[in-house]
Amino acid sequence: MGLGYSDFMKKKAKDDYIAGKISLSKAAKIANLTVWEMQSLASFKVSAQAYSQFLP
């Protein structure tokens, strides 16, 4: 089953923010989150990506 609209928009906003395409505040607005919630969501993803670089 696919993502719902809300989840899709959160993922898209997070991915665009991490890629540097949009600002944190713009990503939060697109995802319908506060800036703090968006920062938390994005930092978890970035941390997971950084950690995975060190795995064999």
Steps between C-alpha positions, in 0.01 A plus 500: 500500500632844412552804715211727586511861381625632835780244522594562137529874558713446813734271308524736204564802722764310700676373188498845335636661819777244538591546132527875559218585262287679762547662840404340830209740546372430148525124561307538826226696323471243221488213752251688722739470796665747731859591423607304809309189387649525151849543641455190712369298206783613271777457756398139561530427128835677468635316806391165359666577165823614667510187714440270205811637323714324760336161464674238285 
